[in-house]
Amino acid sequence: MTPSGGADAPPRQRLNSKAQAWTPGGASAMQPRGGAAGLSSMQIGAFLQQFAALVSAAAAAVQQALGGADVQASDGPSGLAIVVQLPLAEFQQRRDEALAFARQALLQAARAAGNKVHVLGSMGNPFVATPFGCSAMLGAVADEKQACWDSLAHGYCHRGHACRWQHPLCRSTVNIMVKIAEG
């Protein structure tokens, strides 16, 4: 067996010393990607407004579906959030229901918002479990006709830097949290 993995092993892709360093998803609310270095502050601001409007619409839908539960949309250092607060007496029974409504509301709000903001990985399972609920990643593309559908639908592109299509220019984490209401 040779160091490269043997004669039957696929060729290994060389590392790119000019590649952008990896940063954790929650490091900042807004993460420029790919060609985003050329985005103006006005374009970034527009994407931020679209992200916030989408999360607010999803939170309103969750509040309506849960019939009076305290649901809020917020923006903080770890990204956007939908926070559902349930009374202690109902928490165990309704937590999973509240999470399911919030997930569905976020996906529906993204579909209704138009074609520039997407829940990344929405063709699979875009939600990652967290101790208080789950999180997902929103991504924005400037030109839908030039978008990489692998990146949008599956959350990744196997072509990497060789892809000729536009990957999400900006991303933002959305945390969905279900908590026990205080008081």
Beta strands, then each sheet from edge to edge (+ up, - down):
strand 1: 31-32
strand 2: 70-76
strand 3: 79-86
strand 4: 117-119
strand 5: 128-130
strand 6: 133-140
strand 7: 170-180
sheet 1: 1+ 7- 3- 2+
sheet 2: 1+ 7- 6+ 4-
sheet 3: 1+ 7- 6+ 5-
end
